[in-house]
């Protein structure tokens, strides 16, 4: 019981920090590119309350942590107007990529701290090394999950914005139609393909971890 409570507490804490920075970076990059929509709506902030989605930010990651699956989720999307950012679709893609790339950076730095402090087994992400090691490993595990999940090229996930920049107009129109369903698409993806999605994410996360290990020489 104590370990479950600790798992839930650490998961919620790491998720709140990670998703808050993720969403804030969307807003900051949009603002840097000329769109102040996020600022006008109070989302250009590191206050987690402004970004929380009860299901995607709290319930889904906690359930995945309890069952031992790859942890992923999301938050309330930061609003931005793609017509107001510089560089057109490429500017919109930069705004979208800012969030998951921030998660990748957090995972990379946390991995480096694990190596420097001698905590855990970096390939299997097995918990160990006391509370500090556990928290660092959760930062690696959760942020890699957020990065991989949000980079899926499925609207309304962040990765779809890269396709917007590359795809012909008729493909963009189809993606826009899918995006109208918003988070319902994400719910359907989790419910209908959760097992396959977990396997794909696990494989991609292990591949990235191997890259981290190569960089840090472990």
Rosetta blueprint (number, residue, H / E / L):
1 X L
2 X H
3 X H
4 X H
5 X H
6 X H
7 X H
8 X H
9 X H
10 X H
11 X H
12 X H
13 X H
14 X H
15 X H
16 X H
17 X H
18 X H
19 X H
20 X H
21 X H
22 X H
23 X H
24 X H
25 X H
26 X H
27 X H
28 X H
29 X H
30 X H
31 X H
32 X H
33 X L
34 X L
35 X L
36 X L
37 X H
38 X H
39 X H
40 X H
41 X L
42 X L
43 X L
44 X L
45 X L
46 X L
47 X L
48 X H
49 X H
50 X H
51 X L
52 X L
53 X L
54 X H
55 X H
56 X H
57 X H
58 X H
59 X H
60 X H
61 X H
62 X H
63 X H
64 X H
65 X H
66 X H
67 X H
68 X L
69 X L
70 X L
71 X L
72 X L
73 X L
74 X L
75 X L
76 X L
77 X L
78 X L
79 X L
80 X L
81 X L
82 X L
83 X L
84 X L
85 X L
86 X L
87 X L
88 X H
89 X H
90 X H
91 X H
92 X H
93 X H
94 X H
95 X H
96 X H
97 X H
98 X H
99 X H
100 X H
101 X H
102 X H
103 X H
104 X H
105 X H
106 X H
107 X H
108 X H
109 X H
110 X H
111 X H
112 X H
113 X H
114 X H
115 X H
116 X H
117 X H
118 X L
119 X L
120 X L
121 X E
122 X L
123 X L
124 X L
125 X L
126 X E
127 X L
128 X L
129 X L
130 X H
131 X H
132 X H
133 X H
134 X H
135 X H
136 X H
137 X H
138 X H
139 X H
140 X H
141 X H
142 X H
143 X H
144 X H
145 X H
146 X H
147 X H
148 X H
149 X H
150 X H
151 X L
152 X L
153 X L
154 X L
155 X L
156 X L
157 X L
158 X L
159 X L
160 X H
161 X H
162 X H
163 X H
164 X H
165 X H
166 X H
167 X L
168 X L
169 X H
170 X H
171 X H
172 X H
173 X H
174 X H
175 X H
176 X H
177 X H
178 X H
179 X H
180 X L
181 X L
182 X L
183 X H
184 X H
185 X H
186 X H
187 X H
188 X H
189 X H
190 X H
191 X H
192 X H
193 X H
194 X H
195 X H
196 X H
197 X H
198 X H
199 X H
200 X H
201 X H
202 X H
203 X H
204 X H
205 X H
206 X H
207 X H
208 X H
209 X H
210 X H
211 X H
212 X H
213 X H
214 X H
215 X H
216 X H
217 X L
218 X L
